[in-house]
Amino acid sequence: MKNRLTLALVAGAIATPLLAADTPKHEWSLYGTLVTELNNVKVTGSSDISKDLASRNRFSCATSNVGFKGSFQATEDIKVIWQLESAVGIDGDQPSTWAGRNTALGLQTKFGTILAGLWDTPYKDVVMKMGALPASLSSDVSIMTTPGFRTIGTTSVSKPVPNSGDAIFNRRQGNSVQYWSPVIGGLQAKVLYSVNEGKSAANNPTLLSGTLSYQYGPLTLIYGYEEHRDYYGLQQMINGLSGASSAVLATGGTTSKDTGNLLAAYVTLPTKTRICGIVEQLNYTIDGATAGNKEYKRTAWYVIASQELNAHKFWAGYGAADKGTLKTIAGAKVTTGSEFGAKQYTLGYAYSLIKGVSIFANVFGVINDKNGSYSPMPPVAGGAAGASTNVYQGGDTKGLGGGLLYKF
């Protein structure tokens, strides 16, 4: 019996390192961004004065998140990669959602990276990288990726909902597969496709998003395109013409196609000066609409510059969305009351206590045209992302405040 036990232990000791040699080495890390932000905000100048919002203090956690990511070498040429990212509602208002942010499983090879799961679209990623301060929503550009009409914020979905989030191009898209090419001569392509899991007898919703970027020294140029099929974004916009919260820009329809096109440029100079500029056009169309309108198109632009001086950082941003072009189902342009545009501005300062920890202060606002209803993020009185009814047409948002950011 002793001999058998000794033999078994010896065999186990020999086999253990052999098995370990065949086991891939797993690597993983914890990361996150935590933000506490206190602002004083108000809305004035609404076309219906009763819809103005009095000055109030607001505490938010912006895009606070915690995540895990890792990888292991499955073969000599293939690495398995994964990420689980969760929202952290440290203000007590926003939900702390497990794996509700960028979460995916994929493969990485010399030919590129493939990811499947819930992830920011390549189109959204271009705009998110413009901000001077990571994760501070009030310092970000909010008039891009949205047509206005109170379709404010970002949305995390896997198919049409339907609500005003279906009109937004600031998307974290589920049921998606994406490919990132390797960088070749400064060029890189990213493509995401969200499958038609929401298909019905009448509709076949899909989403395609992609970017082509080129980097040469301190300059990066990016073209982005995104297409939503049968998301019916035009139906989900709240109508600035009537102001009624239940009104839509179109009813009925057999198919729809909503597209976004953008051009962006980032320049980072040796002086630690960073300048970002972007131009975007959104176009919403519906075929077979039975009432209302069949098309809305608008163009917007934004420029933001920042300067670092040792532990100090200053930034300023300004941009505008034009009044837009609206067409009836008969094809005629709507000219009366079509002032749907807005202007946005931001000024800010941050002081870095240590790498990854900053104290910041900012002034920000959105000035709407007569019937415009754009807003900073988040809107003054909060509200679900992509579904706020708190900014009435013509209302101007003004705010100032600051906070603490910790990135690890």
Secondary structure, DSSP 4 states (H G I P E B T S, - for coil): -HHHHHHHHHHHHHHHHHHHHHSPPEEEEEEEEEEEEEEEEEEE--SSGGG-EEEEEEEE-TT-EEEEEEEEESSSS-EEEEEEEEE--TTSSS---TT-SSEEEEEEETTEEEEEEEEE-HHHHHHHTT-SSTT-GGGS--SSS--STT--S-EEESS--SSGGGG-S-EEEEEEEEEEPPPBTTEEEEEEEE--TT--SS---EEEEEEEEEEETTEEEEEEEEEEES--HHHHSB-TTT--TT-BSEEEEEEEEEEEEEEEEEEE-TTSEEEEEEEEEEEEEEEEEEEEEEEEEEEEEEEEEEEEETTEEEEEEEEEE---EEEETTSPBP-TT----EEEEEEEEEEEEETTEEEEEEEEEEEE-TT-----SS-TT--STT----S-TTPEEEEEEEEEEEE-
